[in-house]
Amino acid sequence: MTSSRADAAVADDFLLLVDVLPEGLREGVRALAVSGVLEVVLDLGRAPEARLVDRVVRLREALVGPEDLQQVLERVGAPGEDNRAGIERTLHRVSAIRNRRGRVVGLTLRVGRAVYGTIDMLKDLIGSGRNLLLLGRPGVGKTTKLREVARVLADDLGKRVMVVDTSNEIGGDGDVPHPGIGGARRMQVSRPDRQHDVMIEAVENHMPEAIIVDEIGTSAEASAARTIAERGVQLVATAHGNTLENLVLNPTLSDLVGGVHTVTLSDDEARRRRTQKTVSERKAPPTFDIVVEMVSRDEVRVHADTADAVDRLLAGKDVGGERRRQDAVTGRVEVEPAKALPPVALGRGPMVRRPVGTGSGVERSAARAVPMGVTRPAGEGGALRESSARQPSETGVSQTVGTEESSHADDTRRSERLVGEDDEASLDDEEVTAAHAETEQSAAPPTLLTEADAERHTRAGISTLGIGLPESRAATGAAMLPASRPTRFAPRRADDSPDAWPAEEPKGLTRLYPHGVNRDLLLRVLRELPVEVRLVSRLESADLVVTLRSRANDPRMRRVVAKTGARVEAVKRASSTELRRALKGFFNVLEGVDEEEVRDAIAEAEHAVKRALGEGISVALSPRQSRVRKLQHRLVSRYPLEAVSHGSEPSRHLVIYPLGAEVEAALAKEDHEGSP
């Protein structure tokens, strides 16, 4: 049909609607532009109005009387149970408003048009054979597009199409359907509450390849739509709702997109997902594979994967969507592709910040990247660090405790669930190594060591960016030093000044796993401390494990931490006081002491530990106040070294010895004093 013929047909149909109006209103409506009229409203006791696309026009000053309404009803017939009537072989709709006694007190005469070419921007979706749902507010053009879909499927694609027309709005009033639906067949519905029965009847009796349904609005109709979809018939339908979110929140219609139900998770699963124990999830596969949100008559947003969009919505993520616009003049379609969104990731935990250099650096060592064939140093999590380049990809869904809260989804479930929950108790060395290697590979390119560096660091127990030995190997740490190297005392050298110490390496987040400790209580304590920590839901991912003394010897936990090198901090009971004390000690938090002094003391102690382990010498530290010395002593105690305080205040300081060096020094002193 050419454009001129289509315009002529629309004008003729419009005049049929004008003819049913009262005599005094016809001339006023004929004077209006045919393309701009949406509906004519007649309300008892009010002035009649014509509603256009951009304005409302009053047709006369005289008020509408009962005789005006009666004239219209005599020409169109009495409205049915759905309070709708029509004009035969047209798409116009006359809807009635009744009072409490059932008498008509208002009429809405809506102009119906068969507009060709309105679905050009959806033609690829219609031809795909997938089920399609159109969403949009009333008046945005859903039924007009649905009518054109029926024509395209029947005439252009040659499919057997059946239209379930409840109010004769798609195919028009009368027994002969309007040409706007092309070669599609139509089944009328006797009563609105029987629409779901007619939908099933259409499938069972008439063998269609596609079914068109307008305004699915009840749970029975939603169930019938699912039945049709399961039988392999393409289903194209409309529903009221501006967006996909409106549909998901509608308990009656949510089944069209899979439905929503509440799930109670186990404690382990809730910790893994970093959610509450009660969450909302999609109940089943969606009935409609594609959801199209009609923003306006010429713009739509397409969700090509309904299941993924609903999952994102329930997880609080951006659902995205592809925007399509059609130029009203040229008909050209513009497509704005959907933004690439990361998969829905569960299991990322809150994050709390720590000032750089105020902790002992419980991060995984970059020595994990030693090439094949080179021994990797066995380091304790307490002093091993990783490059800060890993932090962005490790952040996940983060929460800055005490300062700011934010949410990001930039990681996948693959990197979080390295090993299944059921397989944790049977991990062997190769599995743990492979799991950590996968985590490192997905985080950032590691810094490789040369074989000479790796060998030297292995002998000394020093990593590329830090130092340390696991507690399980502390007893054998001394054997790692060359046996022939003499032990000697070395006072502080001139180049041991703070300016000469190595620059503090960037420290990453400490990954903390609460083992038998309430996560919420631990999180409240962490909010009060100036530390940078992220709670994780996998024991294998942790640098630090906080547990109760009664559970400190748990075989599975000990087996995992022995392989990963994570530190274990045990508290007597899970109270805020005990947790605060343990975390302050671990992260070297000293209240009332200048932060810069604490940072210098830690850097000095770490540098001295490197020298003592690498060179087999005793190293004297600078004089410090007692609380700072205690902190240094606690740091040194993590390694196969000894620390003794010498001197008196204010010059009292710490001296770090290799194991047994203090005894040898005392014996040498006695021999020297006893000699003539």
C-alpha positions as CSV (number, residue, x, y, z in Angstrom):
1,M,0.0,0.0,0.0
2,T,1.4,3.4,-1.0
3,S,1.7,6.3,1.3
4,S,-1.1,8.2,-0.4
5,R,-3.5,5.3,-0.3
6,A,-2.7,4.7,3.4
7,D,-3.4,8.3,4.2
8,A,-6.7,8.1,2.3
9,A,-7.7,5.0,4.2
10,V,-6.9,6.6,7.5
11,A,-8.9,9.7,6.6
12,D,-11.9,7.6,5.6
13,D,-11.8,5.6,8.9
14,F,-11.5,8.9,10.8
15,L,-14.7,10.2,9.1
16,L,-16.5,7.1,10.2
17,L,-15.7,8.0,13.8
18,V,-16.8,11.6,13.2
19,D,-20.1,10.4,12.0
20,V,-21.0,8.8,15.3
21,L,-20.6,12.1,17.2
22,P,-23.5,14.4,18.0
23,E,-24.4,16.8,15.3
24,G,-23.0,19.9,17.1
25,L,-19.5,18.3,17.4
26,R,-18.8,16.9,14.0
27,E,-17.8,20.1,12.3
28,G,-15.4,21.0,15.1
29,V,-13.7,17.6,14.9
30,R,-13.5,17.6,11.0
31,A,-11.6,20.9,11.2
32,L,-8.7,19.3,13.1
33,A,-5.7,17.6,11.5
34,V,-6.5,13.9,11.2
35,S,-3.0,12.8,12.1
36,G,-3.0,14.7,15.4
37,V,-6.2,13.6,17.0
38,L,-5.9,10.9,19.7
39,E,-9.4,10.8,21.2
40,V,-12.6,12.7,21.8
41,V,-13.9,12.8,25.4
42,L,-17.6,13.3,26.3
43,D,-18.2,13.6,30.0
44,L,-21.7,14.4,31.4
45,G,-22.0,18.0,32.6
46,R,-18.6,19.1,31.1
47,A,-17.6,20.7,27.8
48,P,-16.6,18.1,25.1
49,E,-12.9,18.0,24.3
50,A,-10.7,16.7,21.5
51,R,-7.3,15.5,22.8
52,L,-4.4,16.0,20.3
53,V,-0.8,14.9,20.5
54,D,0.3,18.2,21.8
55,R,-2.8,20.0,23.1
56,V,-6.4,19.8,24.1
57,V,-9.1,21.5,22.1
58,R,-12.5,22.4,23.5
59,L,-15.1,21.6,20.8
60,R,-18.0,23.8,22.2
61,E,-18.9,25.8,25.3
62,A,-22.2,24.0,25.8
63,L,-22.0,21.1,28.3
64,V,-22.5,17.5,27.4
65,G,-26.0,16.2,28.2
66,P,-27.5,12.7,28.5
67,E,-28.9,13.1,25.0
68,D,-25.4,13.5,23.5
69,L,-24.2,10.3,25.1
70,Q,-27.3,8.5,24.0
71,Q,-26.8,9.6,20.3
72,V,-23.3,8.0,20.3
73,L,-24.5,4.8,21.9
74,E,-27.3,4.4,19.4
75,R,-24.8,4.5,16.5
76,V,-22.2,2.1,18.0
77,G,-24.3,-0.2,20.1
78,A,-24.2,-1.0,23.8
79,P,-20.8,-1.6,25.3
80,G,-19.9,-5.1,26.4
81,E,-18.7,-6.4,29.8
82,D,-15.4,-4.7,29.3
83,N,-17.3,-1.4,28.7
84,R,-16.0,-1.2,25.1
85,A,-17.7,-0.9,21.8
86,G,-16.5,-0.3,18.3
87,I,-17.3,0.7,14.7
88,E,-17.5,-2.2,12.3
89,R,-14.4,-2.7,10.1
90,T,-12.6,0.1,11.8
91,L,-10.0,0.2,14.6
92,H,-11.7,3.0,16.5
93,R,-12.7,2.2,20.1
94,V,-15.5,3.6,22.2
95,S,-15.1,3.1,25.9
96,A,-17.9,3.9,28.5
97,I,-17.7,5.2,32.0
98,R,-20.7,4.1,34.2
99,N,-22.0,5.4,37.5
100,R,-22.9,3.1,40.4
101,R,-26.2,2.2,39.0
102,G,-24.7,1.2,35.7
103,R,-25.8,4.2,33.6
104,V,-23.3,5.6,31.1
105,V,-22.0,9.0,32.3
106,G,-19.0,9.4,30.0
107,L,-17.5,8.2,26.7
108,T,-14.0,8.1,25.3
109,L,-13.8,7.8,21.5
110,R,-10.3,6.7,20.7
111,V,-9.0,7.0,17.2
112,G,-7.5,3.8,15.8
113,R,-5.0,3.7,13.0
114,A,-3.2,1.0,11.1
115,V,0.2,2.6,10.7
116,Y,2.5,0.8,8.3
117,G,6.3,0.6,8.8
118,T,6.2,1.3,12.6
119,I,8.1,-1.9,13.5
120,D,11.0,-1.5,11.1
121,M,13.3,-1.0,14.1
122,L,12.0,-4.4,15.5
123,K,11.9,-6.4,12.3
124,D,15.0,-8.4,13.1
125,L,13.6,-9.4,16.5
126,I,10.3,-10.5,15.1
127,G,11.9,-12.6,12.4
128,S,14.1,-14.4,14.9
129,G,11.2,-16.6,16.0
130,R,11.8,-15.7,19.7
131,N,9.0,-14.6,22.1
132,L,8.7,-10.9,22.3
133,L,7.0,-8.7,25.0
134,L,6.2,-5.0,24.4
135,L,6.1,-2.8,27.5
136,G,4.9,0.8,27.6
137,R,2.6,3.3,29.2
138,P,-1.0,3.6,27.9
139,G,-1.1,5.6,24.6
140,V,2.5,5.0,23.6
141,G,1.5,2.9,20.6
142,K,1.8,-0.7,21.8
143,T,-1.4,-2.0,20.1
144,T,-0.5,-0.2,16.9
145,K,2.9,-1.9,16.8
146,L,1.3,-5.2,17.7
147,R,-1.1,-4.9,14.8
148,E,1.8,-4.3,12.4
149,V,3.6,-7.3,13.9
150,A,0.7,-9.5,13.0
151,R,0.7,-8.2,9.4
152,V,4.5,-8.6,8.9
153,L,4.5,-12.1,10.3
154,A,1.6,-13.2,8.1
155,D,2.3,-11.3,4.9
156,D,6.1,-10.7,4.8
157,L,7.3,-13.8,6.6
158,G,4.5,-16.2,5.5
159,K,3.7,-17.6,8.9
160,R,0.4,-18.9,10.2
161,V,-0.6,-16.2,12.6
162,M,-3.5,-16.1,15.0
163,V,-4.6,-12.9,16.8
164,V,-6.4,-13.3,20.1
165,D,-8.5,-10.1,20.1
166,T,-10.2,-9.6,23.4
167,S,-11.7,-6.1,22.8
168,N,-11.6,-6.1,19.0
169,E,-8.9,-3.5,19.3
170,I,-6.3,-5.3,17.1
171,G,-8.6,-6.4,14.2
172,G,-11.4,-3.9,14.6
173,D,-15.1,-4.4,15.4
174,G,-17.3,-6.7,13.4
175,D,-16.9,-10.2,12.0
176,V,-14.5,-9.3,9.2
177,P,-11.1,-8.2,10.6
178,H,-9.5,-4.9,9.5
179,P,-7.0,-5.1,6.7
180,G,-4.3,-3.7,9.1
181,I,-3.6,-7.2,10.3
182,G,-2.9,-8.5,6.8
183,G,-3.5,-12.2,6.3
184,A,-3.4,-13.0,10.0
185,R,-6.5,-14.8,11.4
186,R,-8.4,-13.5,14.4
187,M,-10.2,-15.1,17.3
188,Q,-12.6,-12.9,19.2
189,V,-13.1,-13.3,23.0
190,S,-16.6,-13.4,24.3
191,R,-15.7,-12.1,27.8
192,P,-12.5,-10.5,29.0
193,D,-12.0,-13.1,31.7
194,R,-11.9,-15.8,29.0
195,Q,-8.8,-14.5,27.2
196,H,-6.6,-17.2,28.7
197,D,-9.0,-19.9,27.5
198,V,-9.0,-18.6,24.0
199,M,-5.2,-18.4,24.0
200,I,-5.0,-22.1,24.8
201,E,-7.8,-22.9,22.3
202,A,-6.0,-21.1,19.5
203,V,-2.9,-23.3,20.0
204,E,-4.9,-26.6,20.3
205,N,-7.4,-26.1,17.5
206,H,-5.8,-23.9,14.8
207,M,-2.1,-24.9,14.7
208,P,-0.6,-21.4,14.5
209,E,3.1,-20.7,14.2
210,A,2.7,-17.3,16.0
211,I,0.1,-15.9,18.4
212,I,-0.5,-12.2,19.0
213,V,-2.1,-11.2,22.3
214,D,-2.8,-7.7,23.5
215,E,-2.7,-6.6,27.2
216,I,-1.8,-9.6,29.3
217,G,-3.0,-8.5,32.7
218,T,-3.9,-11.5,34.9
219,S,-2.0,-14.4,36.4
220,A,-4.2,-16.9,34.4
221,E,-3.2,-15.1,31.1
222,A,0.5,-15.2,32.2
223,S,0.2,-18.9,32.9
224,A,-1.4,-19.4,29.5
225,A,1.4,-17.5,27.9
226,R,3.9,-19.8,29.5
227,T,2.0,-22.8,28.2
228,I,2.0,-21.4,24.7
229,A,5.8,-20.7,24.8
230,E,6.5,-24.2,26.1
231,R,4.7,-25.7,23.1
232,G,7.1,-24.0,20.6
233,V,4.7,-21.4,19.3
234,Q,6.1,-17.9,18.9
235,L,4.3,-15.5,21.2
236,V,4.2,-11.7,20.7
237,A,2.3,-9.8,23.4
238,T,1.9,-6.5,25.2
239,A,1.6,-5.6,28.9
240,H,1.3,-2.3,30.8
241,G,4.4,-1.1,32.5
242,N,7.0,1.5,31.7
243,T,10.1,-0.6,32.3
244,L,11.3,-4.1,33.0
245,E,11.6,-3.1,36.7
246,N,7.8,-2.4,36.8
247,L,7.1,-5.8,35.4
248,V,9.4,-7.6,37.9
249,L,7.8,-5.8,40.8
250,N,4.3,-6.7,39.6
251,P,3.4,-9.9,41.5
252,T,0.7,-10.7,38.9
253,L,2.8,-10.3,35.7
254,S,6.4,-11.1,37.0
255,D,5.9,-14.7,35.8
256,L,6.2,-13.4,32.2
257,V,9.9,-12.7,32.9
258,G,10.6,-15.7,35.1
259,G,9.0,-14.7,38.3
260,V,10.6,-13.8,41.6
261,H,10.8,-15.8,44.8
262,T,12.5,-15.3,48.1
263,V,15.3,-17.7,49.0
264,T,16.9,-18.3,52.4
265,L,20.6,-19.0,52.0
266,S,22.9,-21.1,54.2
267,D,25.4,-19.2,56.3
268,D,28.3,-20.2,54.0
269,E,26.4,-19.2,50.8
270,A,25.4,-15.9,52.3
271,R,29.0,-15.2,53.2
272,R,30.2,-16.2,49.7
273,R,27.7,-13.9,48.0
274,R,28.2,-11.1,50.6
275,T,24.4,-10.8,50.9
276,Q,21.8,-11.2,53.6
277,K,20.5,-14.7,54.2
278,T,17.2,-13.8,52.6
279,V,17.5,-12.8,48.9
280,S,15.3,-12.5,45.9
281,E,16.1,-14.6,42.8
282,R,14.5,-15.4,39.5
283,K,12.2,-18.4,39.9
284,A,12.2,-19.9,36.4
285,P,13.2,-19.3,32.8
286,P,11.3,-16.3,31.4
287,T,8.3,-16.8,29.1
288,F,9.5,-14.0,26.8
289,D,13.1,-14.2,25.5
290,I,13.1,-10.5,24.5
291,V,11.6,-7.5,26.3
292,V,11.1,-4.2,24.4
293,E,10.5,-1.1,26.5
294,M,8.7,1.6,24.4
295,V,10.1,4.9,25.5
296,S,8.1,6.8,22.9
297,R,6.4,6.1,19.6
298,D,9.8,6.3,17.8
299,E,12.2,5.1,20.4
300,V,12.5,1.7,22.2
301,R,15.0,0.0,24.5
302,V,15.6,-3.7,23.7
303,H,16.6,-6.3,26.3
304,A,17.8,-9.1,24.0
305,D,18.4,-11.5,27.0
306,T,15.5,-11.2,29.4
307,A,17.0,-13.7,31.9
308,D,20.2,-11.8,32.2
309,A,18.4,-8.5,32.5
310,V,16.2,-9.8,35.3
311,D,19.2,-11.3,37.2
312,R,21.0,-8.0,37.0
313,L,17.9,-6.1,38.2
314,L,17.5,-8.4,41.2
315,A,21.2,-8.1,42.0
316,G,21.0,-4.3,41.9
317,K,23.1,-4.0,38.8
318,D,22.5,-1.8,35.7
319,V,20.3,-3.8,33.3
320,G,21.6,-1.9,30.2
321,G,19.7,-2.3,27.0
322,E,20.0,-1.4,23.3
323,R,18.4,1.9,22.3
324,R,16.8,2.1,18.9
325,R,15.3,5.2,17.3
326,Q,13.4,5.7,14.1
327,D,13.3,9.0,12.3
328,A,9.7,10.0,11.9
329,V,10.4,11.7,8.5
330,T,12.9,9.6,6.7
331,G,12.1,6.3,8.5
332,R,15.8,5.7,9.1
333,V,16.6,3.5,12.2
334,E,19.4,4.5,14.5
335,V,20.8,1.8,16.9
336,E,22.8,2.6,20.0
337,P,24.4,-0.7,21.0
338,A,24.1,-1.8,24.7
339,K,27.1,-1.0,26.8
340,A,29.3,-4.0,27.5
341,L,28.4,-5.1,31.1
342,P,30.4,-7.5,33.2
343,P,28.6,-10.7,34.2
344,V,26.7,-10.7,37.4
345,A,29.3,-11.4,40.1
346,L,28.5,-12.6,43.6
347,G,30.7,-13.0,46.6
348,R,32.6,-9.7,46.7
349,G,32.9,-8.3,50.2
350,P,33.1,-5.0,52.0
351,M,36.4,-3.2,52.0
352,V,37.9,-1.0,54.7
353,R,40.9,1.3,54.2
354,R,44.2,1.4,56.0
355,P,46.9,4.2,55.6
356,V,49.8,2.9,53.6
357,G,52.7,1.8,55.8
358,T,50.8,1.5,59.1
359,G,50.4,-2.3,59.0
360,S,52.7,-5.2,58.8
361,G,51.8,-5.8,55.1
362,V,49.8,-9.0,55.2
363,E,49.5,-9.3,51.4
364,R,50.3,-12.1,49.1
365,S,53.8,-12.1,47.8
366,A,54.8,-11.3,44.3
367,A,57.2,-14.1,44.6
368,R,54.3,-16.3,43.6
369,A,55.3,-15.3,40.0
370,V,58.6,-17.0,40.1
371,P,59.2,-18.8,36.8
372,M,58.9,-22.5,36.5
373,G,61.9,-24.3,37.8
374,V,62.8,-21.6,40.4
375,T,62.1,-22.2,44.0
376,R,59.5,-19.9,45.5
377,P,60.3,-18.5,48.9
378,A,58.1,-19.8,51.7
379,G,56.8,-16.6,53.2
380,E,54.4,-15.8,56.0
381,G,51.4,-13.7,55.1
382,G,52.4,-11.4,57.9
383,A,55.1,-9.6,55.9
384,L,54.5,-10.6,52.3
385,R,53.1,-7.8,50.1
386,E,51.8,-7.5,46.6
387,S,52.0,-4.6,44.2
388,S,49.2,-2.1,44.4
389,A,48.6,-2.7,40.7
390,R,46.5,-5.7,41.8
391,Q,44.1,-3.5,43.8
392,P,41.8,-2.3,41.1
393,S,40.9,-5.7,39.8
394,E,40.6,-7.1,43.3
395,T,38.2,-4.5,44.6
396,G,35.0,-6.0,43.4
397,V,31.9,-4.7,45.3
398,S,33.6,-2.6,47.8
399,Q,32.6,-0.6,50.8
400,T,34.9,2.0,52.3
401,V,34.2,1.8,56.1
402,G,34.2,5.0,58.0
403,T,34.7,7.3,55.1
404,E,32.6,6.4,52.0
405,E,30.6,3.6,50.6
406,S,30.6,2.5,46.9
407,S,29.6,-0.4,44.8
408,H,31.4,-1.8,41.8
409,A,31.0,-5.0,39.8
410,D,34.2,-5.5,38.0
411,D,35.1,-9.1,38.6
412,T,33.7,-12.5,37.6
413,R,32.5,-15.4,39.7
414,R,35.3,-17.5,38.2
415,S,38.0,-15.7,40.0
416,E,36.1,-15.8,43.3
417,R,35.0,-19.4,43.4
418,L,38.3,-21.0,42.6
419,V,37.4,-24.3,44.3
420,G,33.9,-25.7,45.0
421,E,32.6,-25.6,48.6
422,D,32.3,-29.4,48.7
423,D,35.9,-29.9,47.6
424,E,37.6,-27.6,50.1
425,A,38.4,-30.4,52.5
426,S,40.3,-32.4,49.9
427,L,42.5,-29.7,48.5
428,D,46.1,-30.8,47.7
429,D,49.2,-28.7,47.1
430,E,48.7,-28.6,43.3
431,E,45.1,-27.5,43.6
432,V,45.9,-24.6,45.9
433,T,48.8,-23.5,43.8
434,A,46.7,-23.6,40.6
435,A,43.9,-21.7,42.3
436,H,46.3,-19.0,43.5
437,A,47.9,-18.9,40.1
438,E,44.5,-18.3,38.5
439,T,43.7,-15.5,40.9
440,E,47.0,-13.8,40.2
441,Q,46.6,-14.2,36.5
442,S,43.2,-12.6,36.5
443,A,44.3,-9.7,38.7
444,A,47.4,-8.2,37.1
445,P,50.6,-9.2,35.3
446,P,53.1,-10.3,38.0
447,T,56.7,-9.1,38.3
448,L,59.0,-12.0,37.5
449,L,62.2,-12.7,39.4
450,T,65.5,-13.7,38.0
451,E,66.8,-17.1,39.0
452,A,69.6,-15.6,41.0
453,D,67.3,-13.2,42.9
454,A,64.8,-16.0,43.5
455,E,67.5,-18.3,44.9
456,R,68.9,-15.6,47.1
457,H,65.5,-14.6,48.4
458,T,64.6,-18.3,49.0
459,R,67.7,-18.8,51.2
460,A,67.0,-15.6,53.2
461,G,63.2,-16.1,53.4
462,I,62.7,-12.7,51.8
463,S,60.1,-12.0,49.0
464,T,60.5,-9.4,46.3
465,L,58.4,-6.8,48.2
466,G,58.6,-8.0,51.7
467,I,59.9,-10.6,54.1
468,G,58.6,-13.5,56.1
469,L,58.3,-17.1,57.0
470,P,55.2,-19.1,57.9
471,E,54.7,-20.0,61.5
472,S,54.8,-23.7,60.7
473,R,58.4,-23.3,59.4
474,A,59.7,-21.0,62.1
475,A,61.5,-23.8,63.8
476,T,63.5,-24.6,60.7
477,G,64.1,-21.1,59.7
478,A,67.6,-20.9,61.1
479,A,68.7,-23.8,58.9
480,M,68.0,-21.6,55.9
481,L,71.0,-19.4,56.7
482,P,74.5,-20.6,55.5
483,A,76.0,-22.7,58.3
484,S,79.6,-21.5,57.6
485,R,78.8,-17.8,58.0
486,P,80.0,-16.4,61.3
487,T,77.7,-14.6,63.6
488,R,78.8,-11.1,64.4
489,F,77.4,-8.0,66.0
490,A,76.9,-4.9,63.8
491,P,76.1,-1.6,65.4
492,R,73.8,0.8,63.5
493,R,75.7,2.2,60.5
494,A,75.6,5.7,59.1
495,D,73.5,4.5,56.2
496,D,70.9,3.0,58.5
497,S,69.3,6.4,59.0
498,P,65.6,6.6,58.1
499,D,66.5,8.4,54.9
500,A,68.7,5.5,53.8
501,W,66.0,2.8,54.4
502,P,64.3,1.4,51.4
503,A,61.3,3.3,50.2
504,E,58.1,1.7,51.5
505,E,56.6,-0.5,48.8
506,P,53.0,0.0,47.9
507,K,50.8,-2.2,50.1
508,G,47.6,-3.8,48.9
509,L,44.4,-4.7,50.8
510,T,44.6,-7.3,53.5
511,R,42.1,-10.0,52.7
512,L,40.5,-11.1,56.0
513,Y,38.4,-14.3,56.6
514,P,36.4,-14.6,59.8
515,H,36.4,-18.2,60.9
516,G,33.7,-18.8,63.4
517,V,33.5,-15.0,64.1
518,N,30.4,-12.9,63.4
519,R,31.1,-10.9,60.2
520,D,28.9,-8.0,61.3
521,L,30.6,-7.7,64.6
522,L,34.0,-7.9,62.9
523,L,33.0,-5.3,60.4
524,R,31.8,-2.9,63.1
525,V,35.2,-3.2,64.8
526,L,37.1,-2.6,61.5
527,R,35.1,0.6,61.0
528,E,36.7,2.0,64.1
529,L,40.3,1.2,63.1
530,P,42.4,3.1,60.5
531,V,43.1,-0.1,58.6
532,E,42.6,-1.2,55.0
533,V,41.0,-4.6,54.9
534,R,38.5,-6.4,52.6
535,L,36.5,-9.3,54.1
536,V,36.5,-12.3,51.8
537,S,34.2,-15.3,51.7
538,R,36.8,-17.9,50.8
539,L,39.4,-19.2,53.2
540,E,41.8,-19.9,50.4
541,S,41.7,-16.2,49.4
542,A,42.6,-14.9,52.9
543,D,45.8,-13.3,54.0
544,L,44.6,-13.1,57.6
545,V,42.2,-15.5,59.4
546,V,40.5,-14.3,62.6
547,T,39.2,-17.2,64.6
548,L,38.3,-18.3,68.2
549,R,40.9,-20.2,70.3
550,S,38.4,-23.1,70.5
551,R,38.5,-23.4,66.7
552,A,42.1,-22.5,66.1
553,N,43.2,-26.1,65.6
554,D,40.5,-26.9,63.1
555,P,42.2,-29.4,60.8
556,R,40.7,-28.0,57.6
557,M,41.6,-24.4,58.4
558,R,45.2,-25.4,59.5
559,R,45.6,-27.4,56.3
560,V,44.6,-24.5,54.1
561,V,46.6,-21.8,55.9
562,A,49.7,-24.1,55.8
563,K,49.4,-24.1,52.1
564,T,48.5,-20.4,51.5
565,G,50.8,-18.9,54.2
566,A,47.9,-16.9,55.8
567,R,48.3,-15.5,59.3
568,V,45.9,-16.8,62.0
569,E,44.8,-14.5,64.8
570,A,43.0,-16.4,67.6
571,V,40.8,-14.6,70.2
572,K,39.5,-16.0,73.4
573,R,35.9,-14.9,72.7
574,A,34.2,-13.1,69.9
575,S,33.7,-9.8,71.7
576,S,34.4,-6.3,70.2
577,T,37.0,-5.7,72.9
578,E,38.9,-8.9,72.1
579,L,38.7,-8.4,68.3
580,R,39.8,-4.8,68.6
581,R,42.8,-5.7,70.7
582,A,43.8,-8.5,68.3
583,L,43.4,-6.3,65.2
584,K,45.3,-3.4,66.7
585,G,48.2,-5.7,67.5
586,F,48.2,-7.3,64.0
587,F,48.0,-4.0,62.1
588,N,50.3,-2.1,64.5
589,V,47.8,0.5,65.5
590,L,49.1,2.6,68.4
591,E,46.7,5.2,69.7
592,G,48.3,8.4,71.0
593,V,51.5,7.8,69.0
594,D,52.4,9.9,66.0
595,E,51.6,7.9,62.9
596,E,54.8,8.9,61.2
597,E,56.8,7.6,64.1
598,V,55.0,4.3,63.9
599,R,55.6,4.1,60.1
600,D,59.3,4.8,60.6
601,A,59.7,2.2,63.4
602,I,58.0,-0.5,61.2
603,A,60.2,0.4,58.2
604,E,63.3,0.3,60.3
605,A,62.4,-3.0,61.9
606,E,61.6,-4.6,58.5
607,H,64.8,-3.4,57.1
608,A,66.7,-4.8,60.1
609,V,65.0,-8.1,59.8
610,K,66.0,-8.3,56.1
611,R,69.6,-7.7,57.1
612,A,69.6,-10.1,60.0
613,L,68.1,-12.9,57.8
614,G,70.1,-12.2,54.7
615,E,73.5,-11.4,56.2
616,G,73.3,-13.4,59.5
617,I,74.3,-10.4,61.6
618,S,72.8,-8.7,64.6
619,V,71.3,-5.2,64.0
620,A,70.6,-2.5,66.5
621,L,67.6,-0.3,66.1
622,S,67.1,3.3,67.0
623,P,65.9,4.2,70.6
624,R,62.2,4.2,70.8
625,Q,59.5,4.7,73.5
626,S,58.4,1.5,75.2
627,R,55.1,1.1,73.2
628,V,56.9,1.4,69.9
629,R,59.6,-1.0,71.0
630,K,56.9,-3.5,71.9
631,L,55.5,-3.2,68.4
632,Q,58.9,-3.8,66.9
633,H,59.4,-6.7,69.1
634,R,56.1,-8.2,68.1
635,L,57.0,-7.8,64.4
636,V,60.4,-9.5,64.9
637,S,58.9,-12.4,66.7
638,R,57.2,-13.5,63.5
639,Y,60.6,-14.6,62.1
640,P,63.3,-17.0,63.2
641,L,65.1,-14.2,65.0
642,E,65.5,-12.9,68.6
643,A,65.0,-9.4,69.8
644,V,66.4,-8.0,73.1
645,S,66.1,-4.5,74.5
646,H,69.4,-2.8,75.6
647,G,70.2,0.4,77.4
648,S,68.2,2.6,79.7
649,E,65.6,5.3,79.0
650,P,65.6,7.4,76.9
651,S,68.3,5.5,74.9
652,R,66.8,2.1,75.3
653,H,66.6,0.3,72.0
654,L,66.0,-3.1,70.4
655,V,68.8,-5.4,69.0
656,I,67.8,-8.1,66.6
657,Y,69.8,-11.3,66.6
658,P,69.8,-14.4,64.4
659,L,68.6,-17.5,66.4
660,G,71.3,-18.4,69.0
661,A,73.4,-15.3,68.3
662,E,72.6,-13.7,71.7
663,V,73.9,-16.8,73.6
664,E,77.1,-16.9,71.6
665,A,77.6,-13.2,72.2
666,A,77.2,-13.7,76.0
667,L,79.6,-16.6,76.0
668,A,82.2,-14.6,74.0
669,K,81.8,-11.8,76.5
670,E,82.4,-14.1,79.5
671,D,85.5,-15.6,77.8
672,H,86.8,-12.1,77.1
673,E,86.3,-10.9,80.7
674,G,87.8,-14.1,82.1
675,S,91.0,-14.0,80.0
676,P,94.2,-12.5,81.6
